[in-house]
Amino acid sequence: MKKLYFAFGVTLLGCGTDSSGPEVLPNLTVPDPPKNGVQVLTPPFDDIQPATDNEVCTWTDITFDHEVDVKSTLGYQTEPPGHHAILFYTLEKQPAGTQRICTDTDMASFRYLTGNGNNGDLNEAPGNLVFRVPKGAQLVVNSHYLNATDEVLRGQSVINVNFADAGPHTPSGSLAIVDTSLEVATGVTSQTMHCTYDRDFKLWYFIPHMHRWGKHINIDLTLSGTKTRMVDLDWQEQYTFHPPEKRFDVNAPFMIHKGDTVDVSCEWNNTEGRTLPFGFEMCVNFAQFIDEAGLGGYACNTGNWIPF
C-alpha cells in the first residue's frame, strides 16, 4: 500500500547545484522570488517515459533552526509532464540535492505542508491560520510527473514559500479520504469509499479530486445521523487542476464530530485500454481544518486513519 505520505528574502535555487547556477528547463515559468520567504527550484528530472506516473522526491538545502510559519506557497512545473508539486517537511534529513523516485519509506518520514498545481495557483491559509514547520525540519518537494504523451520528457518544479508575518497564528491541518490501492479497469467503472471520523474536525476548505478519466463524483457526509450531499458533480477534465471548492469562514467552520461518516463514490470512463493505477487516476476528498491540537496531516486510507 502506498503511504500518504533562516533566510528572509533569500532565494535558494537548485538544491545542490554549482556556482554557475541551476539549469532551468525552457517550459518552466520561474516567478520572482518572495520578499519574505524562500524559493526552491528542483533540479531537472530526466527520462520520464511515455505512459508513466512518477512521484519524485527532492531534499532541499533549507533546514530551519526554529519553528517557522508559512502563510502561502506558489508553484509552477514544466507542462507537460507536471501535475502538481507538494511541499513536505521531514526530520529524517538527506543531503541537499538528493533526488529520486519516492519510496514508501521516504513518504512515511514526511509530513504534509502545502500543495500546489502546476501553473501558478496560490495556496494561502486564511485569517490567522498558517502552515507550520517545526524546528529542525528539512523541506522536501514531491513532484508528481504524469506523462500522458508519446515522448520521453524532462520535469522540473519551482515553489515560492512565503512566510507569515508576526503571530499569533493557528496551524492548518490537512485531511484526506483516499484509497491508494485504487485500480481503475477499462470502460465505465465505479468505486465507493467509506470512513468513520475518529475525532472532531473544524473544516475551512473542502474539495473533490479525480483525474482526466473521471466521469462523476459524489461525497456524502452523515453528521449526527443526518446525511448531507456535499458534492454531486459531473467531472470535467479541467477539474483535475481546478476542482470546485467549498470554503468556510474560519470563524464559523464546518463541524465534523467523532463518529460522523463520509462516503465518496467515483465513476470513471477509462478509454486507455489498460488498467489505471492510483496516481494515473484518483478518488479523493481533500480538506483543510483548523488544527488547534497540532495533528498535522491526517488521512483515512481504505478505512484506516494514518498520518501523512
Short mmCIF file of the C-alpha atoms (twelve columns), coordinates in Angstrom:
data_MODEL
# 
_entry.id   MODEL 
# 
loop_
_atom_site.group_PDB 
_atom_site.id 
_atom_site.type_symbol 
_atom_site.label_atom_id 
_atom_site.label_alt_id 
_atom_site.label_comp_id 
_atom_site.label_asym_id 
_atom_site.label_seq_id 
_atom_site.Cartn_x 
_atom_site.Cartn_y 
_atom_site.Cartn_z 
_atom_site.pdbx_PDB_model_num 
ATOM 1   C CA . MET A 1   0.000   0.000  0.000   1 
ATOM 2   C CA . LYS A 2   1.252   3.470  -0.821  1 
ATOM 3   C CA . LYS A 3   1.649   5.678  2.217   1 
ATOM 4   C CA . LEU A 4   0.365   9.181  2.306   1 
ATOM 5   C CA . TYR A 5   2.821   10.305 2.946   1 
ATOM 6   C CA . PHE A 6   16.501  31.027 8.281   1 
ATOM 7   C CA . ALA A 7   16.618  33.154 5.352   1 
ATOM 8   C CA . PHE A 8   14.261  36.065 4.802   1 
ATOM 9   C CA . GLY A 9   14.439  37.460 1.288   1 
ATOM 10  C CA . VAL A 10  16.901  34.751 0.208   1 
ATOM 11  C CA . THR A 11  16.463  32.729 -2.951  1 
ATOM 12  C CA . LEU A 12  17.572  29.126 -2.660  1 
ATOM 13  C CA . LEU A 13  17.811  27.607 -6.123  1 
ATOM 14  C CA . GLY A 14  18.789  24.282 -7.487  1 
ATOM 15  C CA . CYS A 15  19.212  22.265 -4.292  1 
ATOM 16  C CA . GLY A 16  22.912  21.480 -4.592  1 
ATOM 17  C CA . THR A 17  23.709  22.996 -7.984  1 
ATOM 18  C CA . ASP A 18  27.132  24.529 -8.615  1 
ATOM 19  C CA . SER A 19  28.053  28.223 -8.617  1 
ATOM 20  C CA . SER A 20  27.278  28.600 -12.331 1 
ATOM 21  C CA . GLY A 21  23.607  28.438 -11.416 1 
ATOM 22  C CA . PRO A 22  20.925  25.804 -11.806 1 
ATOM 23  C CA . GLU A 23  19.600  24.593 -15.147 1 
ATOM 24  C CA . VAL A 24  16.101  25.875 -15.885 1 
ATOM 25  C CA . LEU A 25  14.060  23.967 -18.444 1 
ATOM 26  C CA . PRO A 26  12.597  26.165 -21.220 1 
ATOM 27  C CA . ASN A 27  8.963   25.238 -20.482 1 
ATOM 28  C CA . LEU A 28  9.156   26.174 -16.791 1 
ATOM 29  C CA . THR A 29  7.829   29.509 -15.503 1 
ATOM 30  C CA . VAL A 30  10.048  30.824 -12.691 1 
ATOM 31  C CA . PRO A 31  8.389   33.661 -10.713 1 
ATOM 32  C CA . ASP A 32  10.234  36.423 -8.899  1 
ATOM 33  C CA . PRO A 33  11.433  35.171 -5.505  1 
ATOM 34  C CA . PRO A 34  9.381   36.180 -2.449  1 
ATOM 35  C CA . LYS A 35  10.415  39.231 -0.433  1 
ATOM 36  C CA . ASN A 36  9.668   37.412 2.823   1 
ATOM 37  C CA . GLY A 37  10.410  33.770 2.189   1 
ATOM 38  C CA . VAL A 38  12.426  31.353 0.074   1 
ATOM 39  C CA . GLN A 39  12.253  29.969 -3.449  1 
ATOM 40  C CA . VAL A 40  13.008  26.325 -4.225  1 
ATOM 41  C CA . LEU A 41  13.891  25.155 -7.733  1 
ATOM 42  C CA . THR A 42  14.365  21.416 -8.118  1 
ATOM 43  C CA . PRO A 43  16.999  20.023 -10.485 1 
ATOM 44  C CA . PRO A 44  15.545  18.717 -13.763 1 
ATOM 45  C CA . PHE A 45  14.369  15.104 -13.605 1 
ATOM 46  C CA . ASP A 46  15.235  13.228 -16.793 1 
ATOM 47  C CA . ASP A 47  13.971  10.247 -18.757 1 
ATOM 48  C CA . ILE A 48  10.260  10.445 -17.898 1 
ATOM 49  C CA . GLN A 49  8.949   7.686  -20.137 1 
ATOM 50  C CA . PRO A 50  5.617   7.760  -22.020 1 
ATOM 51  C CA . ALA A 51  2.575   6.461  -20.127 1 
ATOM 52  C CA . THR A 52  4.329   6.624  -16.757 1 
ATOM 53  C CA . ASP A 53  3.327   8.139  -13.435 1 
ATOM 54  C CA . ASN A 54  6.266   9.403  -11.368 1 
ATOM 55  C CA . GLU A 55  6.495   10.802 -7.850  1 
ATOM 56  C CA . VAL A 56  9.926   12.384 -7.492  1 
ATOM 57  C CA . CYS A 57  11.293  13.473 -4.102  1 
ATOM 58  C CA . THR A 58  13.888  16.262 -3.817  1 
ATOM 59  C CA . TRP A 59  15.510  17.130 -0.477  1 
ATOM 60  C CA . THR A 60  16.240  20.863 -0.449  1 
ATOM 61  C CA . ASP A 61  19.040  22.848 1.179   1 
ATOM 62  C CA . ILE A 62  16.513  24.503 3.524   1 
ATOM 63  C CA . THR A 63  16.570  23.303 7.136   1 
ATOM 64  C CA . PHE A 64  15.024  25.598 9.751   1 
ATOM 65  C CA . ASP A 65  16.748  26.216 13.074  1 
ATOM 66  C CA . HIS A 66  13.491  27.324 14.691  1 
ATOM 67  C CA . GLU A 67  9.737   26.882 14.205  1 
ATOM 68  C CA . VAL A 68  8.527   28.659 11.047  1 
ATOM 69  C CA . ASP A 69  5.005   29.630 9.965   1 
ATOM 70  C CA . VAL A 70  4.302   29.601 6.225   1 
ATOM 71  C CA . LYS A 71  1.415   31.759 5.006   1 
ATOM 72  C CA . SER A 72  1.260   30.656 1.373   1 
ATOM 73  C CA . THR A 73  3.032   28.860 -1.450  1 
ATOM 74  C CA . LEU A 74  3.064   29.440 -5.202  1 
ATOM 75  C CA . GLY A 75  4.149   26.643 -7.539  1 
ATOM 76  C CA . TYR A 76  4.942   26.042 -11.201 1 
ATOM 77  C CA . GLN A 77  6.046   22.956 -13.116 1 
ATOM 78  C CA . THR A 78  7.042   22.056 -16.628 1 
ATOM 79  C CA . GLU A 79  3.857   21.244 -18.517 1 
ATOM 80  C CA . PRO A 80  3.841   18.507 -19.612 1 
ATOM 81  C CA . PRO A 81  4.589   16.367 -17.557 1 
ATOM 82  C CA . GLY A 82  3.871   18.382 -14.385 1 
ATOM 83  C CA . HIS A 83  0.705   17.515 -12.486 1 
ATOM 84  C CA . HIS A 84  1.306   19.013 -9.045  1 
ATOM 85  C CA . ALA A 85  4.052   19.722 -6.528  1 
ATOM 86  C CA . ILE A 86  3.655   19.085 -2.803  1 
ATOM 87  C CA . LEU A 87  5.855   20.628 -0.138  1 
ATOM 88  C CA . PHE A 88  6.619   18.312 2.768   1 
ATOM 89  C CA . TYR A 89  8.988   18.579 5.702   1 
ATOM 90  C CA . THR A 90  10.996  15.849 7.399   1 
ATOM 91  C CA . LEU A 91  13.128  15.433 10.493  1 
ATOM 92  C CA . GLU A 92  14.959  12.497 8.856   1 
ATOM 93  C CA . LYS A 93  17.334  14.555 6.744   1 
ATOM 94  C CA . GLN A 94  19.115  13.692 3.495   1 
ATOM 95  C CA . PRO A 95  21.985  15.558 1.776   1 
ATOM 96  C CA . ALA A 96  20.720  18.679 -0.016  1 
ATOM 97  C CA . GLY A 97  20.012  17.962 -3.669  1 
ATOM 98  C CA . THR A 98  19.181  14.278 -3.173  1 
ATOM 99  C CA . GLN A 99  16.561  13.453 -5.812  1 
ATOM 100 C CA . ARG A 100 14.958  10.107 -6.596  1 
ATOM 101 C CA . ILE A 101 11.699  8.310  -7.209  1 
ATOM 102 C CA . CYS A 102 9.896   8.454  -3.855  1 
ATOM 103 C CA . THR A 103 9.759   5.245  -1.858  1 
ATOM 104 C CA . ASP A 104 7.219   4.217  0.768   1 
ATOM 105 C CA . THR A 105 9.993   4.589  3.350   1 
ATOM 106 C CA . ASP A 106 10.655  8.149  2.178   1 
ATOM 107 C CA . MET A 107 6.993   9.104  2.260   1 
ATOM 108 C CA . ALA A 108 6.483   7.601  5.711   1 
ATOM 109 C CA . SER A 109 9.048   10.058 7.100   1 
ATOM 110 C CA . PHE A 110 7.408   13.130 5.508   1 
ATOM 111 C CA . ARG A 111 4.717   15.406 6.885   1 
ATOM 112 C CA . TYR A 112 2.476   17.370 4.532   1 
ATOM 113 C CA . LEU A 113 2.899   21.151 4.443   1 
ATOM 114 C CA . THR A 114 1.144   22.571 1.337   1 
ATOM 115 C CA . GLY A 115 0.263   21.550 -2.206  1 
ATOM 116 C CA . ASN A 116 0.221   23.467 -5.471  1 
ATOM 117 C CA . GLY A 117 -0.970  22.882 -9.004  1 
ATOM 118 C CA . ASN A 118 1.436   23.207 -11.886 1 
ATOM 119 C CA . ASN A 119 0.535   26.644 -13.217 1 
ATOM 120 C CA . GLY A 120 0.919   29.278 -10.546 1 
ATOM 121 C CA . ASP A 121 -2.053  28.821 -8.251  1 
ATOM 122 C CA . LEU A 122 -1.530  30.416 -4.824  1 
ATOM 123 C CA . ASN A 123 -2.251  28.209 -1.803  1 
ATOM 124 C CA . GLU A 124 -2.828  30.592 1.114   1 
ATOM 125 C CA . ALA A 125 -4.075  29.920 4.625   1 
ATOM 126 C CA . PRO A 126 -6.947  32.323 5.530   1 
ATOM 127 C CA . GLY A 127 -7.339  34.503 8.619   1 
ATOM 128 C CA . ASN A 128 -4.722  33.805 11.272  1 
ATOM 129 C CA . LEU A 129 -4.125  30.241 10.018  1 
ATOM 130 C CA . VAL A 130 -0.668  29.164 8.854   1 
ATOM 131 C CA . PHE A 131 1.131   26.069 7.604   1 
ATOM 132 C CA . ARG A 132 3.564   25.314 10.457  1 
ATOM 133 C CA . VAL A 133 7.073   23.811 10.145  1 
ATOM 134 C CA . PRO A 134 8.801   22.578 13.334  1 
ATOM 135 C CA . LYS A 135 12.337  23.426 14.395  1 
ATOM 136 C CA . GLY A 136 14.961  21.223 12.751  1 
ATOM 137 C CA . ALA A 137 12.800  20.292 9.745   1 
ATOM 138 C CA . GLN A 138 14.162  19.999 6.201   1 
ATOM 139 C CA . LEU A 139 11.904  20.956 3.285   1 
ATOM 140 C CA . VAL A 140 11.245  18.266 0.675   1 
ATOM 141 C CA . VAL A 141 9.490   18.706 -2.679  1 
ATOM 142 C CA . ASN A 142 7.342   15.872 -4.020  1 
ATOM 143 C CA . SER A 143 6.943   16.482 -7.760  1 
ATOM 144 C CA . HIS A 144 4.217   14.499 -9.494  1 
ATOM 145 C CA . TYR A 145 5.081   13.984 -13.170 1 
ATOM 146 C CA . LEU A 146 2.390   12.303 -15.264 1 
ATOM 147 C CA . ASN A 147 3.498   11.645 -18.852 1 
ATOM 148 C CA . ALA A 148 0.419   11.032 -20.996 1 
ATOM 149 C CA . THR A 149 2.336   11.820 -24.217 1 
ATOM 150 C CA . ASP A 150 4.252   9.534  -26.595 1 
ATOM 151 C CA . GLU A 151 7.561   11.303 -25.927 1 
ATOM 152 C CA . VAL A 152 10.291  10.986 -23.294 1 
ATOM 153 C CA . LEU A 153 10.153  14.164 -21.191 1 
ATOM 154 C CA . ARG A 154 12.069  16.102 -18.541 1 
ATOM 155 C CA . GLY A 155 10.373  17.617 -15.497 1 
ATOM 156 C CA . GLN A 156 11.127  20.440 -13.075 1 
ATOM 157 C CA . SER A 157 9.302   22.244 -10.244 1 
ATOM 158 C CA . VAL A 158 9.626   25.627 -8.556  1 
ATOM 159 C CA . ILE A 159 7.858   26.737 -5.358  1 
ATOM 160 C CA . ASN A 160 7.816   30.153 -3.695  1 
ATOM 161 C CA . VAL A 161 7.452   29.748 0.064   1 
ATOM 162 C CA . ASN A 162 6.015   32.896 1.663   1 
ATOM 163 C CA . PHE A 163 6.481   33.260 5.409   1 
ATOM 164 C CA . ALA A 164 3.758   34.609 7.705   1 
ATOM 165 C CA . ASP A 165 4.064   37.950 9.427   1 
ATOM 166 C CA . ALA A 166 4.467   38.034 13.208  1 
ATOM 167 C CA . GLY A 167 1.821   35.973 15.074  1 
ATOM 168 C CA . PRO A 168 -0.021  34.753 16.965  1 
ATOM 169 C CA . HIS A 169 -1.118  32.066 14.490  1 
ATOM 170 C CA . THR A 170 -3.056  28.800 14.477  1 
ATOM 171 C CA . PRO A 171 -1.829  25.966 12.237  1 
ATOM 172 C CA . SER A 172 -3.946  24.498 9.443   1 
ATOM 173 C CA . GLY A 173 -4.091  20.710 9.104   1 
ATOM 174 C CA . SER A 174 -4.770  18.552 6.043   1 
ATOM 175 C CA . LEU A 175 -7.398  15.828 5.819   1 
ATOM 176 C CA . ALA A 176 -7.778  13.238 3.024   1 
ATOM 177 C CA . ILE A 177 -10.200 10.404 2.286   1 
ATOM 178 C CA . VAL A 178 -8.392  8.143  -0.186  1 
ATOM 179 C CA . ASP A 179 -7.653  4.602  -1.391  1 
ATOM 180 C CA . THR A 180 -4.046  4.279  -2.546  1 
ATOM 181 C CA . SER A 181 -4.693  0.707  -3.707  1 
ATOM 182 C CA . LEU A 182 -7.056  2.062  -6.368  1 
ATOM 183 C CA . GLU A 183 -7.023  0.420  -9.801  1 
ATOM 184 C CA . VAL A 184 -9.448  1.648  -12.465 1 
ATOM 185 C CA . ALA A 185 -10.341 -1.011 -15.030 1 
ATOM 186 C CA . THR A 186 -11.092 -0.205 -18.661 1 
ATOM 187 C CA . GLY A 187 -14.521 1.081  -19.600 1 
ATOM 188 C CA . VAL A 188 -17.058 2.633  -17.222 1 
ATOM 189 C CA . THR A 189 -16.467 1.560  -13.611 1 
ATOM 190 C CA . SER A 190 -17.116 2.916  -10.127 1 
ATOM 191 C CA . GLN A 191 -15.858 2.650  -6.561  1 
ATOM 192 C CA . THR A 192 -17.103 3.803  -3.142  1 
ATOM 193 C CA . MET A 193 -15.044 4.590  -0.043  1 
ATOM 194 C CA . HIS A 194 -16.437 4.759  3.497   1 
ATOM 195 C CA . CYS A 195 -14.743 6.252  6.564   1 
ATOM 196 C CA . THR A 196 -15.809 6.968  10.136  1 
ATOM 197 C CA . TYR A 197 -14.177 10.041 11.673  1 
ATOM 198 C CA . ASP A 198 -12.231 9.189  14.819  1 
ATOM 199 C CA . ARG A 199 -12.146 12.752 16.193  1 
ATOM 200 C CA . ASP A 200 -13.669 16.227 15.731  1 
ATOM 201 C CA . PHE A 201 -12.603 18.499 12.866  1 
ATOM 202 C CA . LYS A 202 -13.255 22.159 12.052  1 
ATOM 203 C CA . LEU A 203 -13.105 22.373 8.255   1 
ATOM 204 C CA . TRP A 204 -12.416 25.565 6.324   1 
ATOM 205 C CA . TYR A 205 -11.714 24.027 2.880   1 
ATOM 206 C CA . PHE A 206 -13.244 21.045 1.046   1 
ATOM 207 C CA . ILE A 207 -12.701 19.684 -2.493  1 
ATOM 208 C CA . PRO A 208 -13.183 16.534 -4.590  1 
ATOM 209 C CA . HIS A 209 -10.288 15.207 -6.681  1 
ATOM 210 C CA . MET A 210 -10.154 12.935 -9.743  1 
ATOM 211 C CA . HIS A 211 -8.094  12.918 -12.938 1 
ATOM 212 C CA . ARG A 212 -8.893  13.150 -16.652 1 
ATOM 213 C CA . TRP A 213 -10.862 9.883  -16.879 1 
ATOM 214 C CA . GLY A 214 -13.254 10.919 -14.108 1 
ATOM 215 C CA . LYS A 215 -16.967 10.829 -15.013 1 
ATOM 216 C CA . HIS A 216 -18.838 11.608 -11.785 1 
ATOM 217 C CA . ILE A 217 -18.168 12.035 -8.050  1 
ATOM 218 C CA . ASN A 218 -20.499 12.146 -5.051  1 
ATOM 219 C CA . ILE A 219 -19.410 12.954 -1.489  1 
ATOM 220 C CA . ASP A 220 -21.895 12.371 1.346   1 
ATOM 221 C CA . LEU A 221 -21.319 13.348 4.972   1 
ATOM 222 C CA . THR A 222 -23.515 11.796 7.648   1 
ATOM 223 C CA . LEU A 223 -23.445 14.196 10.593  1 
ATOM 224 C CA . SER A 224 -25.236 13.180 13.816  1 
ATOM 225 C CA . GLY A 225 -27.287 10.694 11.772  1 
ATOM 226 C CA . THR A 226 -28.291 13.157 9.036   1 
ATOM 227 C CA . LYS A 227 -26.858 12.665 5.535   1 
ATOM 228 C CA . THR A 228 -25.758 15.769 3.609   1 
ATOM 229 C CA . ARG A 229 -24.612 15.551 -0.004  1 
ATOM 230 C CA . MET A 230 -21.599 17.861 -0.178  1 
ATOM 231 C CA . VAL A 231 -20.628 17.086 -3.796  1 
ATOM 232 C CA . ASP A 232 -22.705 15.767 -6.731  1 
ATOM 233 C CA . LEU A 233 -20.598 16.556 -9.769  1 
ATOM 234 C CA . ASP A 234 -20.260 15.502 -13.391 1 
ATOM 235 C CA . TRP A 235 -16.483 15.600 -13.697 1 
ATOM 236 C CA . GLN A 236 -14.696 17.673 -16.324 1 
ATOM 237 C CA . GLU A 237 -11.049 17.295 -17.283 1 
ATOM 238 C CA . GLN A 238 -10.172 20.855 -16.204 1 
ATOM 239 C CA . TYR A 239 -11.296 19.986 -12.651 1 
ATOM 240 C CA . THR A 240 -8.113  17.895 -12.332 1 
ATOM 241 C CA . PHE A 241 -6.242  21.141 -11.643 1 
ATOM 242 C CA . HIS A 242 -9.117  23.435 -10.647 1 
ATOM 243 C CA . PRO A 243 -11.784 21.455 -8.759  1 
ATOM 244 C CA . PRO A 244 -14.873 23.185 -7.396  1 
ATOM 245 C CA . GLU A 245 -14.140 24.341 -3.844  1 
ATOM 246 C CA . LYS A 246 -16.204 24.777 -0.728  1 
ATOM 247 C CA . ARG A 247 -14.687 27.328 1.659   1 
ATOM 248 C CA . PHE A 248 -15.971 28.170 5.106   1 
ATOM 249 C CA . ASP A 249 -15.330 31.175 7.349   1 
ATOM 250 C CA . VAL A 250 -12.579 30.273 9.813   1 
ATOM 251 C CA . ASN A 251 -14.720 31.956 12.481  1 
ATOM 252 C CA . ALA A 252 -17.660 29.648 11.619  1 
ATOM 253 C CA . PRO A 253 -16.062 26.436 10.319  1 
ATOM 254 C CA . PHE A 254 -17.902 23.362 9.056   1 
ATOM 255 C CA . MET A 255 -18.047 20.994 12.037  1 
ATOM 256 C CA . ILE A 256 -17.413 17.252 11.904  1 
ATOM 257 C CA . HIS A 257 -17.672 15.188 15.108  1 
ATOM 258 C CA . LYS A 258 -16.216 11.874 16.141  1 
ATOM 259 C CA . GLY A 259 -18.483 9.088  14.849  1 
ATOM 260 C CA . ASP A 260 -19.679 11.040 11.804  1 
ATOM 261 C CA . THR A 261 -19.092 9.261  8.488   1 
ATOM 262 C CA . VAL A 262 -18.153 10.100 4.905   1 
ATOM 263 C CA . ASP A 263 -18.902 8.183  1.695   1 
ATOM 264 C CA . VAL A 264 -17.058 9.038  -1.512  1 
ATOM 265 C CA . SER A 265 -18.339 7.497  -4.771  1 
ATOM 266 C CA . CYS A 266 -16.394 7.879  -8.022  1 
ATOM 267 C CA . GLU A 267 -17.171 6.796  -11.565 1 
ATOM 268 C CA . TRP A 268 -14.683 6.731  -14.447 1 
ATOM 269 C CA . ASN A 269 -14.646 6.158  -18.181 1 
ATOM 270 C CA . ASN A 270 -11.229 4.605  -18.816 1 
ATOM 271 C CA . THR A 271 -10.597 4.757  -22.575 1 
ATOM 272 C CA . GLU A 272 -6.856  3.955  -22.342 1 
ATOM 273 C CA . GLY A 273 -7.182  0.224  -22.999 1 
ATOM 274 C CA . ARG A 274 -5.299  -0.635 -19.797 1 
ATOM 275 C CA . THR A 275 -5.878  -0.555 -16.048 1 
ATOM 276 C CA . LEU A 276 -5.055  2.811  -14.469 1 
ATOM 277 C CA . PRO A 277 -3.318  2.552  -11.050 1 
ATOM 278 C CA . PHE A 278 -3.518  5.111  -8.259  1 
ATOM 279 C CA . GLY A 279 -1.668  8.190  -9.465  1 
ATOM 280 C CA . PHE A 280 -2.929  7.982  -13.018 1 
ATOM 281 C CA . GLU A 281 -6.448  8.074  -11.565 1 
ATOM 282 C CA . MET A 282 -7.708  9.030  -8.140  1 
ATOM 283 C CA . CYS A 283 -10.823 9.256  -5.999  1 
ATOM 284 C CA . VAL A 284 -10.137 11.681 -3.160  1 
ATOM 285 C CA . ASN A 285 -11.913 14.005 -0.777  1 
ATOM 286 C CA . PHE A 286 -9.353  16.542 0.450   1 
ATOM 287 C CA . ALA A 287 -9.959  19.120 3.179   1 
ATOM 288 C CA . GLN A 288 -8.117  21.572 5.414   1 
ATOM 289 C CA . PHE A 289 -9.002  22.070 9.071   1 
ATOM 290 C CA . ILE A 290 -8.226  24.365 11.992  1 
ATOM 291 C CA . ASP A 291 -5.555  22.344 13.751  1 
ATOM 292 C CA . GLU A 292 -5.548  23.603 17.326  1 
ATOM 293 C CA . ALA A 293 -4.206  20.250 18.590  1 
ATOM 294 C CA . GLY A 294 -1.245  20.190 16.169  1 
ATOM 295 C CA . LEU A 295 -2.334  16.974 14.441  1 
ATOM 296 C CA . GLY A 296 -0.804  17.952 11.077  1 
ATOM 297 C CA . GLY A 297 -1.776  15.819 8.063   1 
ATOM 298 C CA . TYR A 298 -4.284  13.002 8.612   1 
ATOM 299 C CA . ALA A 299 -5.806  10.566 6.116   1 
ATOM 300 C CA . CYS A 300 -8.353  7.782  6.022   1 
ATOM 301 C CA . ASN A 301 -6.781  5.292  3.605   1 
ATOM 302 C CA . THR A 302 -9.026  2.275  2.872   1 
ATOM 303 C CA . GLY A 303 -10.832 2.902  6.139   1 
ATOM 304 C CA . ASN A 304 -7.732  3.259  8.331   1 
ATOM 305 C CA . TRP A 305 -6.591  6.584  9.778   1 
ATOM 306 C CA . ILE A 306 -2.878  7.360  9.321   1 
ATOM 307 C CA . PRO A 307 -0.651  10.495 9.391   1 
ATOM 308 C CA . PHE A 308 0.518   11.978 6.108   1 
# 
